[in-house]
């Protein structure tokens, strides 16, 4: 293997679990961070739009067969400006061939494609963003915040949306 390729593989951290979790227990889940796994999808759909409580037991919103209904619910929701919501659809591409329902993907793209207020993100993107939010540094009186991350993040302070750029320190009041 050429040296450049070896260096690339050595510098890349594998973050997701390589397959879905059908069978797991607390001991298995506790061991995942030790081998570099930061998140794992289950197949237990919850039907809601909340962010994952535990990225190592990440339950999706729905299977792709139910995605159009859930997309319409999300788009009709008014709460997504006051808190982060997540529409997490799971499924397998072979299922579209088996069920001859690729039109579901086309319709989902039509519904979500032009929505500028919706972030189309991978699980890696979402975990990175959640970690960036958790690492914001606030003063004791919460009047200032520092973002030590390389990511811009948004959060709510006193009922207002606040954007803080990477590396920025900002007065909140």
C-alpha positions as CSV (number, residue, x, y, z in Angstrom):
1,X,0.0,0.0,0.0
2,X,1.4,3.4,-0.9
3,X,2.5,5.6,2.1
4,X,-0.1,8.3,1.3
5,X,-3.0,5.8,1.5
6,X,-1.7,4.3,4.8
7,X,-1.5,7.8,6.3
8,X,-5.1,8.5,5.2
9,X,-6.4,5.4,6.8
10,X,-4.4,6.0,10.0
11,X,-5.8,9.6,10.3
12,X,-9.4,8.6,9.6
13,X,-11.6,7.8,12.6
14,X,-14.4,5.4,12.0
15,X,-17.4,6.8,13.7
16,X,-20.6,4.8,13.0
17,X,-21.2,1.2,13.9
18,X,-20.8,-0.7,10.6
19,X,-24.2,-2.3,10.7
20,X,-27.6,-1.7,12.2
21,X,-28.3,-2.8,15.7
22,X,-31.0,-5.5,15.9
23,X,-29.6,-7.2,19.0
24,X,-27.6,-5.3,21.6
25,X,-27.3,-4.9,25.3
26,X,-25.8,-2.3,27.7
27,X,-22.5,-4.0,27.9
28,X,-22.1,-4.0,24.1
29,X,-23.2,-0.3,23.9
30,X,-20.8,0.7,26.7
31,X,-17.9,-0.8,24.7
32,X,-18.5,1.0,21.5
33,X,-16.7,4.3,22.3
34,X,-13.5,2.3,23.2
35,X,-13.3,1.2,19.6
36,X,-14.1,4.6,18.1
37,X,-17.9,4.2,17.5
38,X,-19.8,7.4,18.2
39,X,-23.3,6.4,17.0
40,X,-25.4,3.5,16.0
41,X,-28.8,3.3,14.4
42,X,-31.5,1.0,15.8
43,X,-34.5,-0.1,13.8
44,X,-36.9,0.9,16.6
45,X,-38.8,3.8,15.0
46,X,-40.3,6.2,17.5
47,X,-42.4,8.4,15.2
48,X,-41.2,11.7,16.8
49,X,-38.9,14.5,15.7
50,X,-36.6,14.7,18.7
51,X,-32.9,14.6,18.7
52,X,-31.3,11.3,19.9
53,X,-31.1,10.9,23.6
54,X,-28.3,8.4,23.1
55,X,-26.4,8.4,19.8
56,X,-25.2,4.9,20.5
57,X,-28.9,3.8,20.6
58,X,-30.2,6.2,17.9
59,X,-33.8,5.4,17.2
60,X,-35.1,6.7,13.9
61,X,-38.3,8.6,13.3
62,X,-39.6,6.1,10.7
63,X,-38.9,3.6,8.0
64,X,-38.9,5.0,4.5
65,X,-42.3,3.4,3.8
66,X,-43.8,6.0,6.3
67,X,-41.6,8.9,5.3
68,X,-44.0,11.0,3.3
69,X,-46.5,11.2,6.1
70,X,-43.7,12.2,8.5
71,X,-42.3,14.8,6.1
72,X,-45.7,16.4,5.9
73,X,-46.0,16.4,9.7
74,X,-42.6,18.0,10.0
75,X,-43.3,20.7,7.4
76,X,-46.6,21.5,9.2
77,X,-45.0,21.8,12.6
78,X,-44.4,25.2,14.1
79,X,-42.0,24.1,16.8
80,X,-39.0,23.6,14.6
81,X,-38.0,27.3,15.0
82,X,-38.0,27.1,18.8
83,X,-36.2,23.8,19.1
84,X,-34.1,21.5,17.0
85,X,-36.2,18.7,15.4
86,X,-34.9,15.7,13.5
87,X,-36.6,13.7,10.8
88,X,-34.5,10.5,10.7
89,X,-35.6,8.0,8.0
90,X,-34.1,4.6,7.8
91,X,-34.4,1.9,5.2
92,X,-32.3,0.0,2.6
93,X,-32.0,0.8,-1.1
94,X,-32.8,-2.8,-2.1
95,X,-36.2,-2.4,-0.5
96,X,-37.1,0.2,-3.1
97,X,-36.4,-2.4,-5.9
98,X,-38.2,-5.2,-4.0
99,X,-41.3,-3.0,-3.4
100,X,-41.1,-1.1,-6.7
101,X,-41.6,2.2,-4.8
102,X,-38.8,4.5,-5.9
103,X,-41.4,7.2,-6.4
104,X,-41.3,7.6,-2.6
105,X,-37.8,9.0,-2.9
106,X,-38.8,11.3,-5.7
107,X,-41.7,12.7,-3.7
108,X,-39.6,13.1,-0.6
109,X,-37.1,15.1,-2.6
110,X,-39.9,17.3,-4.0
111,X,-41.2,18.0,-0.5
112,X,-37.8,18.6,1.2
113,X,-35.5,19.7,-1.7
114,X,-36.5,23.4,-1.8
115,X,-36.8,23.9,2.0
116,X,-33.9,26.3,2.8
117,X,-34.7,26.1,6.6
118,X,-34.1,22.4,6.7
119,X,-30.6,21.1,7.1
120,X,-30.0,17.9,5.1
121,X,-27.3,16.2,7.2
122,X,-25.7,12.8,7.8
123,X,-25.6,11.2,11.2
124,X,-21.9,12.2,11.4
125,X,-22.9,15.8,10.8
126,X,-25.6,15.7,13.5
127,X,-23.3,14.1,16.1
128,X,-20.5,16.7,15.3
129,X,-23.1,19.5,15.7
130,X,-24.4,18.1,19.0
131,X,-20.9,17.8,20.3
132,X,-20.2,21.4,19.2
133,X,-23.3,22.6,21.1
134,X,-22.2,20.8,24.2
135,X,-18.8,22.3,24.2
136,X,-20.0,26.0,24.1
137,X,-18.5,27.8,27.1
138,X,-20.7,30.3,29.0
139,X,-19.8,32.7,31.7
140,X,-21.3,32.0,35.2
141,X,-24.1,34.6,34.7
142,X,-24.7,33.4,31.1
143,X,-24.1,36.9,29.7
144,X,-21.3,35.7,27.3
145,X,-20.6,32.6,25.3
146,X,-17.5,31.3,23.5
147,X,-17.6,28.8,20.7
148,X,-14.2,26.8,20.7
149,X,-15.3,24.7,17.8
150,X,-14.6,24.8,14.1
151,X,-18.4,24.8,13.5
152,X,-20.9,27.6,13.5
153,X,-23.8,26.7,15.8
154,X,-27.2,28.1,16.7
155,X,-28.9,28.0,20.0
156,X,-31.7,29.7,21.9
157,X,-31.1,32.3,24.6
158,X,-33.9,34.2,26.3
159,X,-36.3,32.9,23.6
160,X,-34.2,34.3,20.7
161,X,-32.2,32.4,18.1
162,X,-28.4,33.1,18.5
163,X,-25.8,32.3,15.9
164,X,-22.2,32.0,17.0
165,X,-19.4,31.5,14.5
166,X,-16.5,29.2,14.9
167,X,-14.1,30.6,17.4
168,X,-16.3,33.5,18.3
169,X,-17.0,35.0,21.7
170,X,-20.3,36.8,22.0
171,X,-22.1,38.9,24.5
172,X,-25.7,37.7,25.0
173,X,-27.1,40.6,27.1
